[in-house]
Amino acid sequence: MAGVVSRQPLDVNLLISTLVVWVAVAVGVVYMIVYTGVTGVVFAFVVLVVGVSVWRRVLTGSGYTDRESIQSALTDVKAQLAILNEKVDSIRKTLEE
């Protein structure tokens, strides 16, 4: 079943829902990091991990994407989280000085 892409047309409602959900998650993550500091980073990471795993199930269950695309997206998210962690570390070092 891996690598099988559904032949269904792209649902505009799903696309809009996806955009709204991830914009809300992004705003929440930024808010947590800005207003709560280092503890917010940990909580934001948990929110992102849960959000990605739940949305992966939604997309896989609806047949709109294949597993390879999901793995690619997860790899991109991991890379972005690594960059975020580096920036947080540099901010933490700056605050400690």
C-alpha positions in Angstrom: 0.0 0.0 0.0 3.0 2.3 0.4 3.5 4.6 -2.5 -0.1 4.4 -3.7 -1.6 7.7 -4.5 -5.4 8.2 -4.6 -6.8 9.3 -7.9 -9.3 11.6 -6.2 -9.2 15.3 -7.1 -7.8 17.6 -4.5 -10.5 18.8 -2.2 -10.5 22.6 -1.8 -12.2 22.3 1.6 -9.5 20.0 2.8 -6.8 22.4 1.6 -8.4 25.3 3.3 -8.9 23.3 6.5 -5.3 22.3 6.4 -4.2 25.9 6.0 -6.3 27.1 8.8 -5.3 24.4 11.2 -1.5 24.8 10.6 -1.7 28.6 10.8 -3.4 28.3 14.1 -0.8 25.7 15.3 2.0 28.0 14.1 0.5 31.0 15.9 0.1 29.0 19.1 3.7 27.7 18.9 5.1 31.2 18.4 2.9 32.5 21.3 4.1 29.7 23.6 7.8 30.3 22.8 7.6 34.1 23.0 5.6 34.4 26.2 6.7 31.5 28.2 10.4 31.2 27.2 12.3 27.9 27.4 9.4 25.9 28.9 7.2 27.0 26.0 9.7 25.5 23.5 9.2 22.1 25.1 5.5 22.4 25.0 5.6 23.8 21.5 7.6 20.7 20.4 5.0 18.4 21.9 2.2 20.3 20.1 4.0 20.0 16.8 4.7 16.3 17.2 1.1 15.5 18.1 -0.2 17.8 15.4 1.9 16.2 12.7 1.0 12.7 13.7 -2.7 13.4 13.9 -2.8 15.3 10.6 -0.8 12.5 9.0 -3.5 10.1 10.0 -6.2 12.4 8.7 -4.5 12.7 5.3 -3.6 9.0 5.0 -7.1 8.0 6.0 -8.7 10.4 3.5 -6.4 9.1 0.7 -5.1 12.4 -0.4 -1.4 11.7 0.0 1.0 8.8 -0.1 3.4 7.7 2.6 6.5 8.9 0.8 5.1 12.4 0.8 4.3 12.2 4.4 7.9 10.9 5.2 9.3 13.8 3.2 7.1 16.3 5.1 8.2 14.8 8.4 11.8 15.0 7.4 11.3 18.7 6.6 9.6 19.3 9.9 12.5 17.6 11.8 14.9 19.8 9.9 12.9 22.9 10.8 12.7 21.8 14.5 16.5 21.4 14.5 16.9 24.9 13.2 14.5 26.2 15.8 16.4 24.4 18.5 19.6 26.0 17.4 18.0 29.4 17.4 16.6 28.8 20.9 20.0 27.7 22.1 21.6 30.9 20.7 18.8 33.0 22.4 19.4 31.2 25.6 23.1 31.9 25.5 22.5 35.5 24.7 20.1 35.8 27.7 22.6 34.2 30.0 25.3 36.7 29.1 
